[in-house]
Amino acid sequence: MPEEPTLLVLAAGMGSRYGGLKQLDPMGPHKETILDYSVHDAIQAGFKRIVFVIRRDIETAFKETIGKRYSKRIEIDYAFQELTDLPEGYTVPDSRTKPWGTGHAVWAARHAVSGPFAVINADDFYSADAYRVIADYFDQSSKSGTDPLCMVSYALENTLSRHGSVNRGLCQVDKKHLVSVEEIIDIERDREGVILGENGEGREVQLKPDSPVSMNFWGFSSEVFDTLGKHFQDFLKYNGRGLTTEFYIPAFVDDLISKESAVCDVLQTSARWFGVTYPGDKPYVQQHIARLIEDGVYPSPLDAS
């Protein structure tokens, strides 16, 4: 019998630009968080298990605020992204306090996940259709006997913040397959409305509004953890002494595609992404959720019992 897919929620972020723990900040009319809506959508799509990747220092608050809401509805487990959780032979540089990035966060769950799993950020609102699309994809992969590797993409212009720059995985797509993904940082509109960002070589680049980008909504099989660990070792070998360097999931997938001939499917969705990167984003998110409730997409209060 095929294994049920797991939802892997990356909730260990520091929230440095936001000024606090976005994962626990109420956004809905009855103090619902973005994560509450994400879990609701995942359950509706058929996910039966959730693993939260968190930090030890927020464990108690997270379990009391988030985890216990769902323990009677869905199986819950936890993994911990710890700075010292590194492959054998590697150590944390002196004075480094910043986590190792999203790739490290996924690798931290290697002992808690088995079978197909989807990866999301705790503070991103992906919308219900995205969960249905990836759940259907897992079902088709199981029937065909193939290991899932996919991403849900969004148009760049629908993922920007009005209140500061953002980082996005810029994707090149050939039909329904991902050709490459490049992490672009500090993306924002200039005074003329042109979207600019900085590539991995430190050069400013102009970006198209409809460019497909990764919002860290990925689909994998647990078979990926061994390969992910090897890529993390390579990253540490060349970048492990930096105090702010990060191991990104998009960079890992890009390596899989370019070096190992892996095929990553790009899933189309009618969903609109939104999230909170800065405090000024919060009113917009609250307004958007209110409209979805008015349209009957979500009940109010959201059933999290």
C-alpha positions as CSV (number, residue, x, y, z in Angstrom):
1,M,0.0,0.0,0.0
2,P,1.5,3.4,-1.0
3,E,2.6,5.7,1.8
4,E,0.5,8.7,2.6
5,P,2.3,12.0,1.8
6,T,3.7,14.1,4.6
7,L,3.6,17.9,4.8
8,L,7.0,19.2,6.0
9,V,6.6,22.7,7.4
10,L,9.7,24.8,7.7
11,A,9.0,26.9,10.8
12,A,12.5,27.5,12.3
13,G,13.1,30.9,10.6
14,M,14.4,33.8,12.7
15,G,12.0,36.4,11.3
16,S,14.7,39.0,11.4
17,R,13.2,41.3,8.8
18,Y,9.7,40.9,10.3
19,G,10.9,41.6,13.8
20,G,9.4,38.6,15.4
21,L,8.0,35.0,15.0
22,K,5.8,35.2,12.0
23,Q,4.8,31.6,12.5
24,L,2.8,32.5,15.6
25,D,1.5,36.0,14.6
26,P,-2.3,36.0,14.3
27,M,-3.6,37.0,10.8
28,G,-7.2,35.8,10.7
29,P,-10.3,37.4,12.4
30,H,-10.2,34.8,15.2
31,K,-6.4,34.9,15.7
32,E,-5.7,32.3,13.1
33,T,-2.1,32.2,11.8
34,I,-1.1,31.7,8.2
35,L,0.0,28.3,9.3
36,D,-3.5,27.5,10.5
37,Y,-4.8,28.0,7.0
38,S,-2.0,26.0,5.5
39,V,-2.7,23.0,7.7
40,H,-6.4,23.4,7.0
41,D,-5.8,23.3,3.2
42,A,-3.4,20.4,3.5
43,I,-5.9,18.3,5.5
44,Q,-8.6,19.1,3.0
45,A,-6.3,18.0,0.2
46,G,-5.7,14.6,1.9
47,F,-2.4,14.9,3.8
48,K,-2.5,12.7,6.8
49,R,0.8,13.7,8.6
50,I,2.6,16.9,9.3
51,V,6.2,17.3,10.5
52,F,7.2,20.8,11.8
53,V,10.8,21.8,11.5
54,I,11.4,24.2,14.4
55,R,14.1,25.5,16.8
56,R,14.6,24.2,20.3
57,D,14.1,27.7,21.8
58,I,10.5,28.0,20.4
59,E,9.5,24.4,21.0
60,T,7.2,25.0,24.0
61,A,5.5,28.1,22.5
62,F,5.1,26.4,19.1
63,K,3.6,23.2,20.5
64,E,1.2,25.0,22.8
65,T,0.2,27.6,20.1
66,I,0.2,25.4,17.0
67,G,0.9,21.7,17.5
68,K,-1.9,20.9,20.0
69,R,-4.5,22.4,17.7
70,Y,-4.2,19.5,15.3
71,S,-3.2,16.5,17.4
72,K,-6.7,15.1,17.2
73,R,-7.1,15.7,13.4
74,I,-3.8,14.7,12.0
75,E,-0.6,12.9,13.0
76,I,2.0,15.5,14.2
77,D,5.8,15.2,14.6
78,Y,8.7,17.5,15.0
79,A,12.2,17.9,13.8
80,F,14.7,20.5,15.0
81,Q,17.0,22.7,12.9
82,E,20.0,23.1,15.0
83,L,23.1,25.0,14.0
84,T,25.4,22.2,15.2
85,D,23.5,19.5,13.3
86,L,26.2,19.1,10.6
87,P,27.7,16.1,8.7
88,E,30.6,14.4,10.4
89,G,33.8,16.4,10.2
90,Y,32.3,19.9,10.0
91,T,32.0,22.4,12.8
92,V,30.2,25.7,13.2
93,P,32.4,28.8,12.6
94,D,33.1,31.0,15.6
95,S,30.5,33.8,15.9
96,R,28.0,32.2,13.5
97,T,24.5,32.4,14.8
98,K,22.5,32.3,11.5
99,P,20.9,29.0,10.5
100,W,22.2,27.1,7.5
101,G,19.2,27.8,5.3
102,T,16.2,25.9,3.8
103,G,18.2,23.0,2.5
104,H,19.6,22.4,6.0
105,A,16.1,22.7,7.4
106,V,14.8,19.9,5.1
107,W,17.8,17.7,5.9
108,A,17.1,18.2,9.6
109,A,13.9,16.2,9.1
110,R,15.7,13.1,7.6
111,H,14.8,10.9,10.6
112,A,11.2,12.1,10.8
113,V,10.0,11.7,7.2
114,S,9.3,8.5,5.2
115,G,7.8,8.3,1.7
116,P,6.6,11.3,-0.4
117,F,6.6,14.7,1.2
118,A,5.8,18.3,0.3
119,V,7.8,21.2,1.7
120,I,6.4,24.6,2.6
121,N,7.3,27.7,4.6
122,A,5.3,28.2,7.7
123,D,4.8,31.9,7.0
124,D,3.7,31.7,3.3
125,F,0.0,31.4,2.3
126,Y,0.0,29.1,-0.8
127,S,-3.8,28.8,-1.2
128,A,-5.9,25.6,-1.3
129,D,-5.5,24.8,-5.0
130,A,-1.8,24.4,-4.6
131,Y,-2.2,21.7,-2.0
132,R,-4.8,19.9,-4.2
133,V,-2.4,20.0,-7.2
134,I,0.6,18.5,-5.4
135,A,-1.6,15.9,-3.6
136,D,-2.8,14.8,-7.0
137,Y,0.8,14.7,-8.3
138,F,1.8,12.4,-5.4
139,D,-1.1,10.1,-6.2
140,Q,-0.1,9.9,-9.9
141,S,3.6,9.3,-9.0
142,S,2.6,6.5,-6.7
143,K,0.5,4.9,-9.4
144,S,3.3,5.2,-12.0
145,G,6.0,3.9,-9.5
146,T,8.2,7.0,-9.9
147,D,9.9,9.0,-7.2
148,P,8.3,12.5,-7.0
149,L,10.3,15.6,-7.7
150,C,8.3,18.7,-8.3
151,M,7.7,22.3,-7.5
152,V,4.7,24.6,-7.5
153,S,5.6,27.9,-9.2
154,Y,4.1,31.4,-8.9
155,A,4.4,34.5,-11.1
156,L,7.1,36.8,-9.6
157,E,4.9,39.9,-9.6
158,N,2.4,38.1,-7.3
159,T,5.1,37.4,-4.7
160,L,6.6,40.8,-4.1
161,S,6.4,43.0,-1.0
162,R,5.5,46.7,-1.0
163,H,7.7,47.2,2.1
164,G,11.1,45.9,1.2
165,S,13.2,43.4,-0.8
166,V,12.6,39.6,-1.0
167,N,14.6,36.6,-2.2
168,R,13.2,34.2,-4.8
169,G,14.2,31.2,-6.8
170,L,14.0,32.3,-10.4
171,C,13.0,29.4,-12.6
172,Q,13.6,28.5,-16.3
173,V,10.9,26.2,-17.5
174,D,10.7,24.0,-20.6
175,K,7.1,23.0,-21.0
176,K,6.3,21.3,-17.7
177,H,9.9,20.6,-16.6
178,L,12.2,22.8,-14.6
179,V,15.4,23.6,-16.5
180,S,17.2,25.6,-13.9
181,V,16.5,27.6,-10.7
182,E,18.7,30.5,-9.6
183,E,18.4,32.2,-6.2
184,I,18.0,35.9,-6.7
185,I,18.2,38.2,-3.7
186,D,17.1,41.7,-2.7
187,I,14.3,41.7,-5.3
188,E,12.1,44.9,-5.4
189,R,10.6,47.4,-7.7
190,D,12.5,50.7,-8.4
191,R,10.8,54.1,-8.7
192,E,9.8,53.4,-12.3
193,G,8.2,50.0,-11.3
194,V,11.0,47.9,-12.8
195,I,11.7,44.7,-10.9
196,L,15.4,44.4,-10.0
197,G,17.4,41.9,-8.0
198,E,20.9,40.6,-7.4
199,N,22.1,37.2,-8.8
200,G,24.6,34.8,-7.3
201,E,27.5,36.7,-8.8
202,G,26.5,39.9,-7.2
203,R,25.3,41.6,-10.4
204,E,22.0,43.5,-10.6
205,V,19.5,41.9,-13.0
206,Q,16.2,43.0,-14.4
207,L,13.4,40.6,-14.0
208,K,10.1,40.0,-15.9
209,P,6.9,40.3,-13.9
210,D,5.5,37.0,-15.1
211,S,8.8,35.1,-14.5
212,P,8.0,31.8,-12.7
213,V,9.6,31.6,-9.2
214,S,9.9,29.1,-6.5
215,M,8.2,29.9,-3.2
216,N,9.6,26.8,-1.5
217,F,6.7,24.6,-2.3
218,W,8.5,21.4,-3.3
219,G,7.6,17.7,-3.6
220,F,10.2,15.0,-2.9
221,S,10.6,11.4,-1.9
222,S,12.4,10.6,1.4
223,E,15.0,8.9,-0.9
224,V,16.3,12.4,-1.5
225,F,17.8,12.8,2.0
226,D,21.0,10.9,1.2
227,T,21.6,13.0,-1.9
228,L,20.7,16.2,0.0
229,G,23.2,15.3,2.7
230,K,26.0,14.9,0.1
231,H,25.2,18.3,-1.4
232,F,25.2,19.9,2.0
233,Q,28.7,18.5,2.6
234,D,29.8,20.0,-0.7
235,F,28.3,23.3,0.3
236,L,30.1,23.3,3.7
237,K,33.4,22.4,2.0
238,Y,33.3,25.6,0.0
239,N,31.1,27.9,2.0
240,G,31.1,26.5,5.5
241,R,33.3,29.1,7.1
242,G,31.0,32.0,6.2
243,L,28.9,33.6,9.0
244,T,25.8,34.2,6.8
245,T,26.1,31.7,3.9
246,E,23.0,29.5,3.4
247,F,22.3,26.2,1.7
248,Y,19.1,26.8,-0.4
249,I,16.7,24.2,-1.7
250,P,16.5,25.8,-5.1
251,A,20.3,25.6,-5.5
252,F,20.1,21.9,-4.5
253,V,17.4,21.1,-7.1
254,D,19.3,23.1,-9.7
255,D,22.4,20.9,-9.0
256,L,20.2,17.7,-9.3
257,I,19.0,18.9,-12.7
258,S,22.3,20.0,-14.1
259,K,24.6,17.3,-12.8
260,E,22.5,14.3,-12.3
261,S,19.9,14.5,-15.1
262,A,17.0,14.6,-12.7
263,V,13.6,15.7,-13.9
264,C,11.7,18.2,-11.8
265,D,8.1,18.7,-12.8
266,V,6.6,22.2,-12.6
267,L,3.0,22.1,-11.4
268,Q,0.6,24.7,-12.5
269,T,-1.9,26.1,-10.1
270,S,-4.6,28.8,-10.1
271,A,-3.5,29.8,-6.5
272,R,-2.2,33.2,-5.6
273,W,0.6,33.3,-3.1
274,F,1.0,35.9,-0.4
275,G,3.0,36.2,2.8
276,V,4.6,38.4,5.5
277,T,8.2,39.4,5.1
278,Y,7.9,42.8,6.8
279,P,5.5,44.2,9.4
280,G,3.8,46.3,6.7
281,D,2.7,43.2,4.9
282,K,0.4,42.1,7.7
283,P,-2.6,44.4,6.9
284,Y,-2.6,43.2,3.3
285,V,-2.6,39.5,4.4
286,Q,-5.4,40.2,6.8
287,Q,-7.5,41.9,4.1
288,H,-6.9,39.0,1.7
289,I,-7.9,36.4,4.2
290,A,-11.1,38.5,5.0
291,R,-12.0,38.5,1.3
292,L,-11.5,34.7,1.1
293,I,-13.8,34.3,4.1
294,E,-16.4,36.5,2.5
295,D,-16.2,34.4,-0.7
296,G,-16.9,31.3,1.3
297,V,-13.4,29.7,0.8
298,Y,-12.8,29.5,4.5
299,P,-15.1,29.2,7.5
300,S,-14.8,31.7,10.3
301,P,-13.7,30.9,12.8
302,L,-11.4,28.4,11.1
303,D,-12.0,24.9,12.4
304,A,-8.7,23.8,13.9
305,S,-10.1,21.4,16.5
